[in-house]
Amino acid sequence: MERLWAPWRVSYVTGARPEGCVFCNHPSLSDEDALMVHRGETCFVVLNLYPFGSGHLMIVPFRHVASPGDLNTEERAEIWELLDKALVAIETALGAQGHNVGFNLGAAAGAGIADHLHLHVVPRWSGDYNFMPVLADVRVMPQHLAETRAALVAAWPA
């Protein structure tokens, strides 16, 4: 059996579960503990604790809403502004060659947290994951989440 280490997950597995919505609780944590990359006016950018791959970000409104139709004008505008900045930061810090961007709306669509909208931004590289997730049920993470966060924060556009 092969082992891939993800030591940052132990605090999640052994730690106490917060009451309520994970995303609503996130802004009360320190930036380091929350893996926060950027705090905007109406939305924040955070690394996914269970990423598809290195640099997997989520753009999340502070307000608890489940659907894009529930966003107000300011939230809608800031999500797209933060997406542009996230793409620049990812390309600058990690050298991404492409991106997958999208919402999983509802549990049937794969949303792990269906009641709080969040936009996934997944960096991609030619030949990056190959068939590891499909054939070996393994995701390869070449960098610790804290190091990835620091690199993205340093590359975040003004």
N, C-alpha and C positions, 0 to 999 in steps of 0.2 A: 504494500500500500504506500502510495506517495503522500507526502505531507507538504502543504504549503502553509506557511505561518502568517497569521494576521493578529499580532499581539494586541492591537488596539481594541479588538472585540471583547477581550476578557472583562473590561469594565461594564460593557453592555450586558453580557451574559450573567455576571455575578452581582451587578448593581441593582439598586431598587428601581422599580418602574415608576416614572412620574405619573401623576394623576392627569387625566385629560389628554388633549391633543399634543403629540410630540412637537409638531411645528409651532403651535401656539406657545409652548414652553421654551422653545429654542432661544428666542431673543433674550431671555432672562439669564442664560448661561454666559460664561466668558467666551470670547471669540475662539480661543484655543479649544475649550471643552466642547463647544458647539460645532467646531470645524467651520466657523463662519469665515467667508472670504470677503464679503462686503455687506454693509447695512445701508440700505437706501431710505427714502422717505416713506414708501408704502410697501416695499418688498425687500427681502434679503436674499443673499446668495450663499449657499452652504454646500460643502462636499457631502456626497451621499455616503453614509456610514456602511452601506452594503453595495458598493459600486459594481457596475458592469465592467469597468476598467479604470485605469489611472485617470484622475482628473474629472471623474463623473460628478458634475455639479447639478444642483437644483435651484431654481429661482422660485421663491415662495412669497406670496403676499403675507404681510403681518396679520391681516384680517382673515378670520376663519370663513372661507367660502369654498364651495365644492365644485363650482362650474365656471368656465370662462364668462358665461353670461351674467354671473353674479358680481363680476369685477366692476368697479367704478372707473371713470375715465382716467383718473390719475394712476390707478393700479395697472390698468391695461397699458398705458403708455410706458410706465416704468418697467414692466416686465420685458417689453421689447427693447427698451434702451439698455437694460441690464444684460439681455441676451447678446446684443452687439458687443458690449464690453467684455462679457465672459468669453466670447469667441476670440477676441483680441488677446486676452490674458492667457487663454489656453494655448493659442498658437505661439505666443511669445515665450511663455514659461516652459511649455512641454513639446513644442514643435509639432503639434497636431497637423495632419494633412487633410482632415475632413472632420465632420461632426454628424452625430445623430441628435436631433432635437425633437422633443415631443411631450405631449400630455398623455397619461393613461387615465382616462375618465371612467371611473366606476371599477368595482372589484372584478367584474367580468372582463374588463380590458387590461387587467394586470396591476391596477393601482393597489399598492400595499397600504397606503393611507388615502382611502377614497374620499374622505369627507373634508380634506384640506388640499386645495388645488396646488400643484407644483409642476414646474416645467423642467424636464430632464434635459441636460446638455452633456452628451457623451463624446469625448474626443476619440478620433479614429486615426489609424496609421495603416498604410498598405501592409497587409499580412499580419496585422496586430494580434488578433486572437486566434486566427486560423480556426481549427476545429476543437480547440481545448474545451470550451464549454459544452460542445455537442458530444464529442467522443469520450472525453475523460470526466465530464461533469466538474471541471475545474476552471477557475478564473485565475489568471496570472496577474499579480500586482507587483510591478517592479520597484515601487517606491512606497514608503510608509505614508499614511494619510497626513500626518503632521508636516512632513517634508513637502508633500504636494501642496498643502494649504499655504505654507510659507512662500513657496515659489509663485503661486497664483496671486497671493496678496501683493507680493513685490511687483508683479507684472500688471496689476489691475490699472487700467487707464484712468486718468483724472477726470 
